[in-house]
Amino acid sequence: MAALRPPRSVSSRDSSDGSERLDGAGSWDALEWTKIEPVTRSVSHVNSEFLLEAERVIEEGHGVVLVNRDEAGTLFVTNFRLLFLSDGTRNIVPLGTIPLATIEKFNKMAVKSQSAPRQNDRSPSRRLLQIIGKDMRIIVFGFRPRTKQRRVIFDALLRCAKPARIWDLYAFTCGPSKFSKPNSKVRLLNEYFRLLGKGSHCASVSMVEEGSFTLSNDLWRISNTNSNYTVCSSYPFALIVPKSISDEEVIQASTFRARCRIPVVSWCHPGTGAVLARSAQPLVGLMMNMRSNADEKLVASLCTQLVDGKGSRRKLYIADARPRKNALANGAMGGGSESSSNYFHSEIVFFGIDNIHAMRESFARLRDYLDTHGAASSDGMSSFLRHGGSTWGGGNLSSMSASVSTLGDSGWLIHVQSVLAGSAWIAARIALESASVLVHCSDGWDRTSQLVSLANLMLDPYYRTFAGFQALVEKDWLAFGHPFSDRIGMPSVSGTSFDLTRQSSTGNLSSSPVRQSSGSFTLQTSNTSHAQNNYSPIFLQWVDCVSQLLRMYPFAFEFSSTFLVDFLDCVLSCRFGNFLCNSEKEREKCGIYEACGCLWAYFADLRSLEGSSHAHYNLFYDPFKHNGPIFPPAAALAPTLWPQFHLRWACPSESQAGELEAESRSMAIKFSELQKAKEAAEMKAKEYSVAMETLMAELRNEKRLSSSTMNLAQRASKESAAIKRAILSLGCRVNYTSNGDCTVDVESNPTGSHEKSIQSPPRKESDGTMERDDNPDLSVSVTVVSDDVSSSPLGQVCETLCPLRTRDGSCQWPSAGCAQLGSQFVGLKANFDAFDHLSIYDSYFELTENLDM
């Protein structure tokens, strides 16, 4: 496996020239698949330079023209995308680069060019290939006539864009890489624990395998009755049901709901006990007279008692997402809607949201409108120049109004408004009335998922964070069985896939190829219409609704509009395995999470590289400003086009509605850098302050030591002066040498009084005789060499006068005071009379006389 390249911070949406640099092989860290690094070699030798991990080139065509921009280049078909490389800039053109799974359909078209009347029959027609994407873009490539390049590219698209098996998708080819994620069942259980107020519990794989996750609170419990998907194959393995309902009653109730999708709890209000539940339509039959006691008991259990102390039961609203006439029509096929007389304390409400077929047609009309009136259409002509500018009025205000009304005719914004209004109504009933709401449509996996998840987003601020948004999508879309394979148009486990439409048409190049009708004909396979009926942009519409809420409440969401665009791109591209298959059971059967990469781990890795400055973070997010439910009023539910998604291909300049956000992000980054610099400076200043305090403490200590030393020096000086005076009073003279030696000379008494001479002890010769020095003037010289004797002048005087020192310089009187404190030598501070009568001298002379005798 190729080594991963370092991530790039450049996004294709930030490119002003519409092109990107080539990115290296294995670049999983690049979100856009239109990133390649510049090349200097010929195109035929650089295939491996810009391919993603495990991506390989199937076919390539040279001299191809991207009609939208009138730009020549080379067109590659890989096992993951259709890639267009410009010949002029050697860069990938984002508009001409689209993942194969994002292609809704592609057509071969032949258009005759404008020419002189006489040459009309001989002029070659342009060979065009039209690519219609699920992400609002229409691309047209032009090929040189009399070549087989268009057929080669077209056949390659037929083989790769609609694989027969799910295992042929790129998500399985590239493998999980480093973007793996823990078991999705564990994450679902952790979300259930949070809803039941059991957040202290942590789910594990062993808990899932053993089935020991059946926790409960006072009202609700987690049931494992569907652990093997025997009750409902499109429901998750764990369900939240009323605590008063047994598993046997759950199984009985499942037979009365379409596809066995029984009423189960999706969200619990932590304070009031109100719940938001979901299910499929009841099977009441054509006469609307079929009933089920188990189902009625299960629904009635959602109406728990209010916490008002009166013991009254809360009201139950049954919200049918369909128009009333559609619900009645479903009765002919065994379905239908509930009767309020059969369900205790309930009220039935119809939201009137159209089905998947109306949404698909509305989306196609919106895409055609944007291509027609965009700045650059698929025919390469500006909308300002087409038909003399009549599409934008041509100076005629009525024509301009007519073109703008075409947007309303698409019906897309009306559908978005209906979903928003229904979700806001549900959230208000739960939060303001403390009522419980049961939501369903026909099968309970399209409009029901839209309403329930959007109401959850309004009610619970946790779902407006990155972690909560992931938990919401995994719970109400993936776990509860929204058929992503069918709605996106990818193969399912059974092997059926969405067959792409093949069309051919002829006409005049003066008008857009998309709008060619004259002489056109369509070739379709036998099962195309069936597959077309399953495809519908339901999930895309829900993300559009989320973007509308983000526009209305910019402080309430942790993620940005850029995150939603990137999120949709990854879902539509099928680059990761999270949104493959139609149910949790099918994903488990295919081993999706073990074989494919995880979109959530990929996004988390991208955000971790840049922190809060990443484009996915909402700069204006304030968790304390909207820390509760949000209820958009009816006046605010007027949706507009989502510029970052709807206009990015048809009106690239106008789609940069996030320029202000980008500028704010740049300022926030600079502010963050300044903040970090400020914090670093403050830390440095704090370190300097601590160092200064330490130095000041040391300085104060030194001052104390210096003061103490000065006091000791003064004291020693005074004692030395006193000793010197005492010695001088004895008639002695004290001399100090430069090396620290002290010499004391004792002279005879000049007054002629009785003399006592101090003689040195007799010296013992080698023959054992004693020799005495009879010098009348005693002169004693002492050099201080011992380390344990004080080196002060006072100590030196003591050593000079001490008669008990041995020849080797040791003291024979270690316990005396002079051996401990030289400044307190006995007799040095006494007067002369006291010094003359010391017993030490008497005993000394007695010892001397005995020796003489």
C-alpha positions in Angstrom: 0.0 0.0 0.0 1.4 3.4 -1.0 2.6 5.6 1.7 0.2 8.4 2.6 1.3 11.9 1.7 1.0 14.9 4.1 -2.4 16.6 4.1 -3.1 19.6 2.0 -5.0 22.6 3.3 -6.0 23.9 -0.2 -9.6 23.2 -1.2 -11.0 23.1 -4.6 -13.7 25.6 -3.5 -10.9 28.1 -2.7 -9.4 28.0 -6.2 -10.1 31.0 -8.2 -9.1 29.6 -11.6 -11.2 26.4 -11.1 -8.2 24.1 -11.2 -6.2 22.3 -8.6 -2.7 20.9 -8.3 -1.9 17.3 -8.7 -1.9 15.2 -5.5 0.1 12.1 -5.0 -0.9 8.5 -4.8 -2.5 7.3 -1.6 -3.5 10.8 -0.6 -6.3 9.8 1.7 -5.8 13.1 3.6 -7.1 15.1 0.8 -10.8 15.5 0.9 -11.3 16.6 -2.7 -10.6 13.9 -5.3 -9.6 16.8 -7.7 -6.2 17.4 -6.1 -3.1 16.6 -8.0 0.4 18.0 -7.9 1.9 19.8 -11.0 3.6 17.5 -13.4 6.4 18.1 -15.9 6.3 14.8 -17.8 3.8 13.8 -20.4 0.3 12.8 -19.3 0.7 9.1 -20.3 3.5 8.7 -17.7 2.0 10.5 -14.8 -1.0 8.3 -14.0 0.4 7.1 -10.7 1.2 10.7 -9.7 -2.3 11.9 -9.1 -4.2 8.7 -8.3 -5.6 8.0 -4.8 -4.8 4.8 -2.9 -5.7 1.7 -4.9 -7.0 3.9 -7.7 -6.1 2.8 -11.2 -6.7 4.1 -14.7 -9.2 2.1 -16.9 -9.3 4.2 -20.0 -8.1 7.6 -21.2 -9.0 10.0 -24.0 -6.8 12.7 -25.5 -7.8 15.9 -27.1 -11.1 16.0 -25.2 -12.8 19.4 -24.7 -14.7 20.4 -21.6 -17.5 22.3 -23.3 -18.6 24.0 -20.1 -15.3 25.9 -20.0 -14.1 25.4 -23.6 -10.9 23.9 -22.3 -9.0 21.0 -23.9 -7.4 18.2 -21.9 -7.2 14.5 -21.2 -10.1 12.6 -19.8 -9.4 9.6 -17.6 -11.7 6.9 -16.4 -10.5 5.2 -13.2 -12.1 2.7 -10.9 -13.2 5.6 -8.7 -13.8 8.7 -10.7 -14.0 10.5 -14.1 -10.9 12.8 -14.1 -10.2 15.7 -16.5 -6.7 17.0 -16.7 -6.1 20.3 -18.5 -3.6 20.3 -21.3 -2.8 24.0 -20.8 -2.2 24.1 -17.0 -1.4 20.5 -16.3 -3.9 20.8 -13.4 -7.1 18.8 -12.7 -10.2 20.8 -13.5 -12.7 20.2 -10.6 -15.8 20.8 -12.7 -14.7 17.9 -15.0 -13.7 15.6 -12.3 -16.5 13.6 -10.7 -16.7 10.3 -8.7 -18.3 7.5 -10.7 -20.9 6.9 -7.9 -21.9 10.6 -8.1 -22.9 10.2 -11.7 -26.7 9.9 -12.0 -26.7 9.2 -15.7 -24.7 9.9 -18.9 -25.7 10.3 -22.5 -24.0 10.2 -25.9 -25.1 13.2 -28.0 -24.4 14.3 -31.6 -24.9 18.0 -32.3 -24.3 19.6 -35.7 -22.3 22.8 -35.8 -23.4 26.1 -37.3 -22.2 26.2 -41.0 -23.0 27.6 -44.4 -26.2 26.3 -46.0 -24.3 24.5 -48.8 -22.0 22.8 -46.4 -24.7 21.8 -43.9 -24.9 18.2 -45.1 -21.2 17.6 -45.1 -20.3 19.3 -41.9 -19.4 16.7 -39.2 -21.5 16.7 -36.1 -19.8 17.2 -32.7 -19.5 14.1 -30.6 -20.6 14.9 -27.1 -20.8 13.0 -23.9 -23.1 14.5 -21.2 -22.6 13.6 -17.6 -25.4 14.5 -15.1 -24.3 14.4 -11.5 -26.2 13.9 -8.3 -24.4 16.9 -6.9 -26.2 19.5 -9.1 -23.7 19.6 -12.0 -24.1 18.8 -15.7 -20.9 18.3 -17.6 -20.5 18.0 -21.4 -17.3 16.7 -23.0 -16.6 17.1 -26.7 -14.6 14.5 -28.7 -12.9 14.8 -32.1 -15.0 13.3 -34.9 -14.1 10.1 -36.6 -12.4 8.7 -33.6 -13.4 6.0 -31.2 -12.4 7.9 -28.0 -16.0 8.7 -27.0 -17.0 5.0 -27.4 -14.0 3.9 -25.4 -14.9 6.4 -22.5 -18.6 5.5 -22.7 -18.0 1.8 -22.6 -15.6 2.3 -19.6 -18.3 4.2 -17.8 -20.8 1.5 -18.5 -18.5 -1.0 -16.9 -17.4 1.0 -13.9 -20.2 3.5 -13.1 -22.7 0.7 -12.5 -20.9 -2.3 -11.0 -22.9 -5.5 -10.9 -21.8 -6.3 -7.4 -21.3 -4.2 -4.3 -17.9 -5.6 -3.8 -16.7 -4.0 -7.0 -17.0 -0.5 -5.6 -13.9 1.5 -4.9 -14.7 1.5 -1.1 -13.9 -2.2 -1.0 -10.9 -1.9 -3.3 -9.0 0.7 -1.2 -9.8 -1.1 2.1 -10.2 0.5 5.5 -6.8 2.1 5.5 -6.1 4.0 8.7 -9.7 5.3 8.9 -11.3 2.5 10.8 -13.9 3.0 13.5 -15.2 0.9 16.4 -18.3 -1.3 16.0 -21.4 0.8 15.0 -23.6 -1.3 17.3 -21.5 -0.2 20.2 -22.0 3.4 19.3 -25.8 2.9 18.9 -26.0 1.4 22.4 -24.0 4.3 23.9 -26.6 6.7 22.3 -29.4 4.6 23.8 -27.8 4.7 27.2 -27.6 8.5 26.9 -31.2 8.8 26.0 -32.3 6.6 29.0 -30.2 8.6 31.4 -27.7 5.7 31.7 -24.7 7.6 30.3 -22.4 6.2 33.0 -22.7 2.8 31.3 -20.3 2.1 28.4 -21.2 -0.4 25.8 -18.8 -3.0 24.5 -18.5 -5.6 21.8 -18.9 -8.4 24.4 -22.1 -6.7 25.6 -23.5 -6.8 22.1 -22.5 -10.5 21.6 -23.9 -11.6 24.9 -27.1 -9.5 24.6 -26.5 -8.0 28.0 -27.5 -4.5 27.0 -31.2 -4.6 28.1 -31.0 -1.6 30.5 -34.1 0.4 31.5 -35.3 3.3 33.4 -38.7 4.0 35.0 -40.6 4.2 31.6 -38.5 2.7 28.8 -36.3 -0.3 28.2 -33.9 -1.6 25.6 -35.1 -4.8 24.0 -33.0 -7.4 22.3 -35.9 -9.1 20.6 -34.6 -8.0 17.2 -31.0 -9.0 17.9 -31.0 -11.5 15.0 -33.2 -9.2 12.8 -36.0 -11.8 13.0 -38.7 -9.3 13.9 -37.8 -6.6 11.4 -34.9 -6.9 8.9 -34.7 -3.2 8.4 -34.6 -2.2 12.1 -31.5 -2.2 14.3 -30.6 -5.0 16.6 -31.7 -3.1 19.7 -34.9 -1.2 20.2 -36.2 1.2 22.8 -39.8 0.2 23.7 -42.1 1.0 26.7 -41.2 -0.9 29.8 -44.7 -2.1 30.2 -44.6 -4.0 26.8 -43.2 -7.5 26.7 -41.1 -8.9 23.9 -44.0 -11.2 22.9 -46.3 -8.2 22.5 -43.7 -6.5 20.4 -43.6 -9.5 18.1 -47.4 -9.5 17.9 -47.6 -5.8 17.1 -45.0 -6.1 14.3 -47.5 -8.0 12.1 -49.8 -4.9 11.9 -47.2 -2.5 10.6 -45.8 -2.3 7.0 -42.5 -4.2 6.7 -42.9 -5.1 10.4 -41.6 -1.6 11.4 -43.3 -1.3 14.8 -43.6 1.9 16.8 -40.3 2.4 18.7 -38.8 5.3 20.6 -36.3 7.5 18.8 -35.8 10.3 21.5 -36.8 10.8 25.1 -37.3 14.2 26.8 -35.1 14.0 29.9 -37.4 16.2 32.0 -41.0 15.6 31.0 -40.8 12.0 29.8 -42.3 12.8 26.4 -41.0 10.8 23.5 -40.6 11.0 19.8 -41.4 7.6 18.2 -41.4 6.3 14.7 -42.9 3.4 12.7 -44.4 2.5 9.3 -48.0 2.8 8.3 -50.6 0.5 9.9 -52.1 -2.2 7.7 -55.7 -1.2 8.1 -56.8 -2.3 4.7 -59.0 -0.8 2.0 -62.0 -0.4 4.3 -59.8 1.1 7.1 -61.4 -1.3 9.6 -58.4 -3.6 10.5 -57.2 -3.4 14.0 -54.5 -4.9 16.3 -54.8 -5.0 20.1 -51.1 -5.4 20.4 -50.4 -2.4 18.3 -53.0 -0.2 20.0 -51.5 -1.2 23.4 -48.0 -0.4 22.2 -49.0 3.0 20.9 -51.0 3.7 24.0 -48.0 3.0 26.1 -46.3 6.0 24.6 -48.9 8.2 26.4 -47.2 7.9 29.8 -48.5 9.9 32.8 -47.6 13.6 33.1 -45.4 14.7 35.9 -47.9 17.3 37.0 -48.9 15.5 40.1 -52.5 15.0 38.9 -52.0 11.6 37.4 -53.3 12.7 33.9 -52.0 11.1 30.8 -50.2 13.0 28.1 -51.6 13.5 24.7 -50.4 11.6 21.7 -50.0 13.0 18.2 -49.8 10.6 15.3 -48.0 12.6 12.5 -48.6 11.1 9.1 -46.0 12.6 6.7 -48.1 11.9 3.6 -50.9 13.9 2.1 -54.2 12.6 3.2 -55.2 11.4 -0.2 -52.0 9.4 -0.5 -52.7 7.8 2.8 -56.1 6.8 1.7 -54.8 5.5 -1.6 -52.4 3.3 0.2 -55.4 1.6 1.7 -56.0 -0.1 -1.6 -52.6 -1.9 -1.1 -53.4 -2.8 2.4 -51.9 0.2 4.1 -53.5 3.4 5.3 -53.6 5.5 8.4 -54.7 5.2 12.0 -58.1 6.2 13.3 -58.0 8.4 16.4 -61.0 6.5 17.8 -58.9 3.3 18.0 -55.9 4.9 19.8 -56.2 6.3 23.3 -56.0 10.1 23.7 -54.6 10.6 20.2 -54.9 13.1 17.3 -54.0 12.4 13.7 -52.1 15.1 11.7 -51.2 14.9 8.0 -48.1 16.9 6.8 -48.7 16.6 3.1 -45.1 15.9 2.1 -44.7 14.3 -1.3 -43.1 10.9 -2.0 -39.7 10.1 -3.4 -40.8 10.4 -7.0 -41.9 14.0 -6.6 -38.6 14.8 -4.8 -36.5 13.2 -7.6 -38.4 15.2 -10.3 -38.2 18.4 -8.4 -34.4 18.0 -7.9 -34.0 17.4 -11.7 -35.9 20.6 -12.5 -33.8 22.6 -10.0 -30.6 21.2 -11.6 -31.8 22.1 -15.1 -32.8 25.6 -13.9 -29.4 26.2 -12.5 -27.7 24.9 -15.6 -29.9 27.1 -17.8 -29.5 30.3 -15.8 -26.1 29.8 -14.4 -23.0 31.9 -15.2 -21.6 29.1 -17.3 -23.9 26.4 -18.6 -23.1 22.9 -19.9 -23.1 24.3 -23.5 -20.4 26.8 -22.6 -22.6 29.8 -23.1 -23.3 32.4 -20.5 -26.9 32.9 -19.5 -26.6 36.6 -20.2 -25.9 35.9 -23.9 -28.3 33.0 -24.6 -31.2 34.1 -26.7 -30.1 37.7 -26.7 -30.1 37.8 -22.9 -33.8 37.0 -22.7 -33.3 34.5 -20.0 -32.5 37.4 -17.7 -35.0 39.8 -19.1 -33.0 41.4 -21.9 -34.3 44.6 -20.5 -37.8 43.1 -20.1 -38.7 42.9 -16.4 -41.5 40.4 -17.1 -39.1 38.0 -18.8 -36.8 38.2 -15.8 -39.7 37.5 -13.4 -40.7 34.6 -15.6 -37.2 33.1 -15.4 -37.1 33.6 -11.6 -40.5 31.9 -11.3 -39.0 28.8 -12.9 -37.1 28.3 -9.7 -40.4 28.2 -7.8 -41.8 25.8 -10.4 -39.1 23.3 -9.6 -40.8 22.9 -6.2 -37.6 22.1 -4.4 -37.8 24.9 -1.9 -41.4 24.2 -1.2 -40.5 20.6 -0.4 -37.7 21.8 1.9 -40.1 24.2 3.6 -42.6 21.4 4.2 -40.0 19.2 5.9 -38.8 22.1 8.0 -42.3 23.1 9.0 -43.3 19.5 9.9 -40.2 19.0 12.0 -40.7 22.3 13.8 -44.3 21.3 14.6 -43.2 18.0 16.1 -40.5 19.6 18.2 -42.9 22.2 19.5 -45.5 19.6 20.5 -42.9 17.7 22.5 -41.1 20.6 24.2 -44.0 23.0 24.7 -47.0 20.6 25.3 -45.0 17.7 26.8 -46.9 15.5 24.3 -45.6 12.4 22.7 -45.5 12.2 18.9 -45.5 9.1 16.7 -44.3 9.8 13.1 -44.7 7.6 10.1 -45.1 7.7 6.3 -45.6 4.6 4.1 -42.6 2.5 4.9 -41.1 4.7 7.6 -37.7 5.1 6.2 -37.8 8.2 4.0 -40.0 11.0 5.1 -40.1 9.6 8.6 -36.3 9.7 8.8 -36.3 13.3 7.6 -38.9 14.5 10.1 -37.6 12.5 13.1 -34.0 13.3 12.7 -34.7 17.0 12.0 -36.9 17.3 15.1 -34.2 15.6 17.1 -31.8 18.2 15.8 -34.1 21.0 17.0 -34.8 19.5 20.4 -31.4 18.3 21.5 -28.4 20.6 21.3 -26.1 17.5 21.6 -27.1 16.6 18.0 -25.8 20.0 16.8 -22.2 19.0 17.7 -19.9 16.8 15.6 -20.3 13.8 17.9 -24.0 14.3 18.2 -24.5 14.7 14.4 -22.7 11.5 13.8 -24.9 9.7 16.5 -28.1 11.2 14.9 -27.2 10.0 11.4 -26.2 6.6 12.6 -29.3 6.2 14.7 -32.2 7.6 12.6 -30.8 7.0 9.1 -28.4 4.1 9.1 -29.7 1.9 12.0 -33.4 2.4 11.2 -32.9 1.3 7.6 -33.0 4.2 5.2 -32.3 2.4 1.9 -29.1 4.3 0.9 -28.2 1.9 -1.9 -31.6 2.3 -3.6 -31.8 6.0 -3.0 -28.2 6.8 -4.1 -28.3 4.3 -6.9 -25.7 1.8 -5.9 -25.8 -2.0 -6.0 -27.2 -3.7 -2.9 -26.4 -7.1 -1.4 -28.8 -8.8 -3.8 -26.7 -7.5 -6.7 -29.3 -5.3 -8.3 -28.0 -1.9 -9.2 -29.2 1.4 -10.6 -29.0 1.2 -14.4 -27.9 4.5 -15.9 -29.9 6.0 -18.7 -28.3 6.0 -22.2 -29.6 8.7 -24.5 -28.7 10.0 -27.9 -29.9 13.2 -29.5 -29.2 15.5 -32.4 -29.9 19.2 -32.6 -28.3 22.5 -33.0 -25.3 23.7 -30.9 -26.9 27.1 -30.5 -28.9 25.9 -27.5 -27.8 23.8 -24.5 -27.4 20.1 -25.1 -29.3 19.5 -22.0 -32.4 21.1 -23.5 -32.2 19.3 -26.9 -35.6 17.9 -27.7 -35.8 17.9 -31.5 -34.8 14.6 -33.0 -33.8 13.1 -29.7 -34.4 9.5 -28.8 -33.6 7.4 -25.8 -32.2 3.9 -25.4 -33.0 2.3 -22.1 -32.5 -1.2 -20.7 -35.5 -3.2 -19.5 -35.0 -2.6 -15.8 -34.1 1.1 -16.0 -37.5 2.4 -15.0 -37.7 0.2 -11.9 -34.2 1.4 -10.8 -35.2 5.0 -11.5 -38.2 4.6 -9.3 -35.9 3.8 -6.3 -33.4 6.6 -6.8 -34.3 9.8 -4.9 -32.3 12.6 -3.2 -34.0 12.1 0.2 -30.9 12.3 2.3 -29.6 15.2 0.3 -32.8 17.1 0.9 -32.5 16.5 4.7 -28.9 17.9 4.7 -30.3 20.9 2.8 -32.8 21.3 5.6 -30.0 21.2 8.1 -28.1 23.9 6.2 -31.3 26.1 6.3 -31.3 25.7 10.1 -27.6 26.6 10.2 -28.4 29.7 8.2 -31.2 30.7 10.7 -29.2 29.8 13.8 -25.5 30.4 13.1 -24.6 30.2 16.8 -26.3 26.9 17.5 -24.2 24.5 15.4 -20.6 23.3 16.0 -20.1 22.4 12.4 -20.1 24.7 9.4 -21.8 24.7 6.0 -18.4 23.5 4.5 -18.7 20.4 6.6 -22.1 19.7 5.3 -20.9 20.0 1.7 -17.9 17.8 2.2 -20.2 15.3 4.1 -22.6 15.1 1.1 -19.7 14.7 -1.3 -18.4 11.7 0.6 -21.8 10.2 0.9 -22.6 10.5 -2.8 -19.1 9.3 -3.9 -19.4 6.0 -1.9 -15.7 6.4 -1.1 -16.4 5.1 2.4 -18.5 2.2 3.5 -20.8 3.9 6.0 -23.6 4.6 3.6 -23.5 1.4 1.5 -26.4 -1.1 1.6 -29.9 -0.6 2.7 -29.9 -1.7 6.3 -27.8 -2.5 9.3 -28.4 -6.2 8.6 -27.0 -5.9 5.0 -23.9 -4.0 6.2 -23.2 -6.6 8.8 -23.7 -9.3 6.2 -21.2 -7.6 3.8 -18.7 -6.9 6.5 -18.7 -3.2 5.6 -17.0 -1.9 8.7 -14.2 -4.4 8.5 -13.6 -4.0 4.7 -14.1 -0.3 4.1 -12.9 3.0 5.5 -15.0 5.1 7.9 -16.2 8.5 6.9 -16.4 9.8 10.5 -12.8 8.7 11.3 -11.6 10.4 8.2 -13.3 13.7 9.1 -12.1 13.5 12.7 -8.5 13.0 11.4 -8.8 16.0 9.1 -10.0 18.2 12.0 -7.3 17.0 14.3 -4.6 18.2 11.9 -5.7 21.9 12.1 -7.7 22.0 15.3 -10.5 24.6 15.7 -9.2 26.5 12.7 -10.3 23.8 10.3 -13.0 24.8 7.8 -15.4 22.2 9.3 -15.7 24.2 12.5 -18.3 26.9 12.8 -16.6 30.1 14.0 -19.7 31.5 15.4 -20.7 28.5 17.5 -21.7 29.4 21.0 -23.0 26.4 23.0 -24.4 28.6 25.7 -26.5 30.8 23.4 -28.7 27.9 22.2 -28.3 25.3 24.9 -31.9 24.1 24.5 -34.5 23.5 21.8 -34.7 25.8 18.8 -38.1 26.5 17.3 -38.0 28.3 14.0 -41.2 30.4 13.6 -43.3 30.1 10.5 -42.2 33.5 9.2 -38.6 32.2 9.3 -39.3 29.0 7.4 -38.7 30.6 4.0 -35.8 28.5 2.6 -33.4 29.8 0.0 -30.9 28.1 -2.3 -27.9 26.7 -0.5 -25.2 28.6 -2.3 -22.2 26.4 -1.2 -23.9 23.3 -2.7 -26.5 24.4 -5.3 -24.5 27.1 -7.0 -20.9 25.9 -6.8 -20.9 24.5 -10.3 -23.3 26.7 -12.2 -22.4 30.0 -10.4 -18.9 29.4 -8.9 -18.4 33.1 -8.0 -21.8 33.5 -6.4 -21.5 30.2 -4.5 -18.8 31.8 -2.4 -21.3 32.9 0.1 -18.8 31.8 2.6 -16.3 34.5 1.7 -17.2 36.5 4.8 -16.9 33.3 6.8 -13.5 32.6 5.2 -12.4 36.1 6.0 -13.7 35.7 9.6 -11.8 32.4 9.8 -8.6 34.0 8.6 -9.1 36.7 11.3 -9.9 34.1 13.9 -6.7 32.2 13.0 -4.7 35.4 13.3 -6.4 36.2 16.6 -5.6 32.6 17.8 -2.0 33.1 16.9 -1.9 36.4 18.7 -3.7 34.8 21.7 -1.0 32.0 21.7 1.7 34.7 21.5 0.1 36.5 24.3 -0.1 33.4 26.4 3.5 32.6 25.7 4.5 36.1 26.6 2.5 35.9 29.8 4.2 32.5 30.6 7.6 34.1 30.0 6.7 37.1 32.2 5.6 34.7 34.9 8.8 32.8 34.7 10.8 36.1 34.9 8.7 37.1 37.9 9.4 33.8 39.6 13.1 34.1 38.8 13.1 37.7 40.2 11.4 36.5 43.4 13.9 33.7 43.8 16.8 36.2 43.2 15.3 38.6 45.7 15.0 35.8 48.3 18.6 34.9 47.7 19.6 38.5 47.9 17.8 38.9 51.2 19.4 35.7 52.5 22.8 37.0 51.4 22.1 40.3 53.2 21.2 38.5 56.4 24.4 36.4 56.1 26.4 39.5 55.4 25.0 41.3 58.4 25.6 38.3 60.6 29.2 38.1 59.3 29.7 41.8 60.0 28.4 41.3 63.5 30.8 38.4 64.1 33.7 40.4 62.6 33.0 43.3 64.8 32.7 41.0 67.8 36.0 39.3 66.9 37.6 42.7 66.4 36.5 43.8 69.9 37.7 40.6 71.5 41.0 40.8 69.6 41.5 44.3 70.8 40.7 43.3 74.4 43.2 40.4 74.2 45.8 42.6 72.8 45.4 45.1 75.6 45.6 42.3 78.1 48.8 40.9 76.6 50.3 44.3 76.4 49.5 44.8 80.1 51.6 41.7 80.7 54.6 43.3 79.0 54.3 41.1 75.9 54.5 42.2 72.3 52.4 40.5 69.7 53.7 40.4 66.1 51.7 39.1 63.1 53.4 38.0 59.9 51.9 38.1 56.4 51.3 34.4 56.3 49.2 34.4 59.4 51.8 33.4 62.0 51.6 35.0 65.4 54.7 35.7 67.5 54.5 36.7 71.2 57.7 38.1 72.9 57.7 38.2 76.7 60.3 40.5 78.2 61.6 41.0 81.8 59.8 43.3 84.2 61.4 46.7 83.7 60.4 47.9 87.2 62.8 45.5 89.0 60.2 43.7 90.9 60.3 40.0 91.6 60.9 38.3 88.2 59.4 35.1 87.0 60.6 33.9 83.7 58.7 31.5 81.6 60.9 28.8 80.3 60.2 26.4 77.6 59.9 22.7 78.5 63.2 20.8 78.4 64.0 19.0 75.2 64.9 15.4 75.3 67.9 14.5 73.3 68.5 11.2 71.5 70.5 9.8 74.4 67.6 10.3 76.8 69.0 13.4 78.7 67.0 16.5 79.1 68.3 19.8 77.7 66.9 23.1 79.0 67.2 26.5 77.4 68.2 29.1 80.0 67.6 32.1 77.8 66.3 34.8 80.3 64.1 36.4 77.6 61.5 33.9 76.6 60.5 34.1 72.9 57.8 31.8 71.7 56.9 31.4 68.0 53.7 29.5 67.0 52.5 28.7 63.5 48.9 27.6 63.1 48.7 24.6 60.9 45.9 22.5 62.4 42.5 22.6 60.6 40.5 22.2 63.7 41.9 25.3 65.4 40.5 28.7 64.7 42.6 30.9 62.3 41.5 34.1 63.9 44.1 36.3 65.8 42.5 35.3 69.0 43.1 31.6 68.3 46.6 32.3 67.3 47.3 34.1 70.6 45.8 31.2 72.5 48.1 28.7 70.6 51.1 30.9 71.4 50.5 31.1 75.1 49.1 27.6 75.7 51.9 25.6 77.6 50.2 22.3 77.2 50.6 21.8 73.4 52.8 18.9 72.4 55.5 19.0 69.8 53.3 17.7 67.0 50.9 20.7 67.6 48.1 18.7 69.2 46.3 20.0 72.2 46.6 18.1 75.5 43.5 19.9 76.9 40.8 19.1 74.4 38.0 19.4 76.8 39.0 22.9 77.9 37.2 25.9 76.8 40.1 27.0 74.6 39.7 23.9 72.4 36.1 24.8 71.7 36.0 28.6 71.5 39.3 30.3 70.9 37.7 33.6 71.9 37.1 32.4 75.4 40.6 31.1 76.4 40.9 31.0 80.2 42.8 34.0 81.6 43.3 35.9 78.4 40.7 38.5 79.4 41.7 38.5 83.1 43.9 41.1 84.6 47.6 40.6 85.3 47.2 39.6 89.0 44.7 36.8 88.1 47.1 35.7 85.3 50.0 35.5 87.8 48.2 33.3 90.2 47.0 30.6 87.8 47.7 27.2 89.1 48.9 26.0 85.8 52.0 28.0 86.1 52.7 26.8 89.7 52.4 23.2 88.7 54.6 23.9 85.7 57.4 25.3 87.8 57.1 22.4 90.3 57.5 20.0 87.5 60.5 21.9 86.3 62.3 21.9 89.7 61.7 18.1 90.0 63.3 17.5 86.7 66.4 19.6 87.7 66.8 17.6 90.8 
